[in-house]
Amino acid sequence: MANGLVLNLLRTIRNNSTSITGKGLPGAYVKAYVNGKQIGSTVKVKSDGTYKISIPKQKSKTGVIVKMKKSGYETDLEDRVVRAK
């Protein structure tokens, strides 16, 4: 059975945010999605467990899903709503 990943967003996503930062399992890959479409690039979690995805600014109340994957582990995701600055 696969082990679970733990994904942690470090800060709120605001309508003036141009990145999403967080912590995860080193070596895992992280992607962000809006309405099922990927925004920004796929990034790899660094050896210190942190990641940063550059994204275009999003409108307030937009739903953003951040997913982390690594071979041999179950996918973890965080669901956030963009807030006004």
C-alpha positions in Angstrom: 0.0 0.0 0.0 1.3 3.5 -0.9 2.3 6.0 1.9 0.4 9.3 2.0 2.1 12.6 1.2 1.5 15.7 3.4 1.3 19.0 1.5 1.3 22.3 3.4 0.7 25.7 1.9 2.6 28.3 3.9 0.6 31.4 3.1 -2.8 32.5 1.9 -3.2 33.0 -1.8 -4.2 36.6 -2.5 -5.5 38.3 -5.6 -2.1 40.0 -5.9 0.0 36.9 -5.3 2.4 35.8 -8.0 3.6 32.7 -6.3 2.4 29.8 -4.1 4.8 28.6 -1.4 4.7 25.6 0.9 6.3 22.5 2.3 6.2 19.0 1.1 8.2 15.8 0.7 11.6 16.4 -0.9 11.7 15.2 -4.4 7.9 15.3 -4.9 6.4 17.3 -7.7 3.9 20.1 -7.1 1.3 21.6 -9.5 -1.4 24.3 -9.1 -4.8 24.2 -11.0 -7.7 26.5 -11.6 -10.8 24.9 -13.1 -8.9 21.8 -14.0 -6.2 23.8 -15.9 -2.6 23.9 -14.7 -1.4 27.4 -13.8 2.3 28.0 -13.5 5.0 25.3 -13.9 5.5 22.0 -12.3 8.1 22.4 -9.5 10.1 19.9 -7.5 10.2 20.1 -3.7 13.7 21.1 -2.6 15.8 19.0 -0.3 14.8 21.4 2.6 11.2 20.5 2.0 10.1 23.8 0.5 8.6 24.7 -2.9 7.6 27.8 -4.8 5.3 27.9 -7.9 5.2 31.1 -9.9 1.6 31.9 -11.0 -0.3 34.6 -12.7 -2.4 36.8 -10.5 -5.9 35.3 -9.9 -9.2 37.0 -9.2 -10.7 36.9 -5.7 -12.8 33.9 -4.9 -11.0 31.8 -7.5 -10.6 28.2 -6.4 -7.0 26.9 -6.6 -6.0 23.3 -6.1 -2.4 22.4 -5.4 -1.4 18.8 -5.9 1.8 17.0 -4.8 2.9 13.7 -6.4 5.8 11.3 -5.9 6.2 7.8 -7.1 5.2 5.2 -4.5 3.0 7.6 -2.6 -0.6 8.6 -2.7 -1.3 12.1 -4.2 -2.1 14.9 -1.7 -3.9 18.1 -2.5 -4.9 21.4 -0.9 -7.9 23.4 -2.0 -7.8 27.2 -1.4 -9.9 30.2 -2.4 -8.1 33.3 -3.5 -8.7 36.2 -1.1 -8.6 39.9 -1.7 -5.4 41.7 -0.7 
